[in-house]
Amino acid sequence: MSKTVSETAIPGQTAPHMASTHDAAHPRQPGPAQGLTVVVAGFLPIVAIVSMFPAVPAIIDHFIKADPQAMTKVPAMVSAPGLTIAIIALFMGLLVDRFGRRRLLLISTAAYGVVGMAPFFLENLDAVYVSRLALGVTEAAILTTLNTLIGDYWDEKGRRNWLTLQGLAGPFLGSFSILLSGYLTAIQWNSIFLIYALGFPVFLAALAFLYEPASDITVRRMLGIGESTQDFPWKSVALFGGVTLVGSALYYVFIINGGLVWREIGYTDSATIGRLTTIPSLFVMLGAAIFWLTGRWGARAQLTCFFGLLGAGLLLIGHAHDWRGMVLGMALQQTGAGMAVPTLIAWAQTYLPFQHRGRGMGLWTACFFFGQFSSPLLVSLIRSNVGTMHGAFVVAGIFGLIFTAIVPFLVRRAAPVSGL
């Protein structure tokens, strides 16, 4: 197969709207190499937060003598990339639509490796914090670009398949990341930051396998279908952005506060909690499988199932008084969590034609990470009013179930603009 214009033009490649007539009429079809690269690259932003938690005590111990506020600053440093993503993801979407997908992804994955490893060479906690904010810039670019490429490369069935694989691979990659993080932290307090070197092989894989997709405007013109002239679908974006914000806030309730619920029922030992949560954590993969199996029923059914499982799980956790109740509630919550990201991404992409996909997915990313940022603040506010974390989970679960009843009416009101 001959190479496209964009493949032969890196660096300084041709913008997508300038793809050759031949390439537009016969767009390259993605295969396993592109799919696996997208799945692995999509894991980079997860590494940024998952791998850090085992290292937090060691980092605090290192800085606490020189900086008395280390107890507060270090946890804030861990979540700092999420704040940056929420703020600038929209602007990354504009860059994706303006300059193309592949170029921005190559720059951002290389920068991810450099900026992510920077704290290994730093001895000032404030400087480390700044580097983590900069890391969020690269993550915003990676997430927005990858989510846009998923919509560009595959049709609805293909998106469902690769998003499902991404959901299935997540628990394994996350567990490996945490295991590696423990070993690195045991060597030296800042060795954990070397894990960000993973960005460099991903950069090479993207350089070798990913290509700039042809604009579907040009393809439609060549096939005689007519030009796509849609305005930016603000109403649809507001709809999926709002639902994503709610879904993300509920999604992070257990991830951030689950340990406090275990403490309220008498479990404080991390190793014991880890053993008890191992099996229910695997239900994330069941959620990914449910997402794939329910694909034929459409986004309305998938969103209803996702919010229902998440709400019911949080409600059960809120009523749990021993480990059995916690495990049962976690099994439901983790199943819903496994559906969260693929369901929300696949649904959002049905509203976005090619020329608006980057900006639209940038808004989706901003909403998802603003949900991550706002979730602990809302849970803390609820907890201060009801008195316990158990009570906060009950309130979150009830809200999730109420939203489950509302979602079918919200989704039905807006028809997708484009399936491509």
Helices and strands as residue ranges (DSSP letters): H 5-8, G 16-18, H 21-25, H 32-41, H 44-50, G 53-55, H 56-63, H 70-99, H 101-117, G 118-121, H 125-153, H 156-187, G 191-198, H 199-209, H 216-222, H 234-264, H 270-281, H 283-293, G 295-297, H 299-319, H 323-349, H 354-386, H 389-413
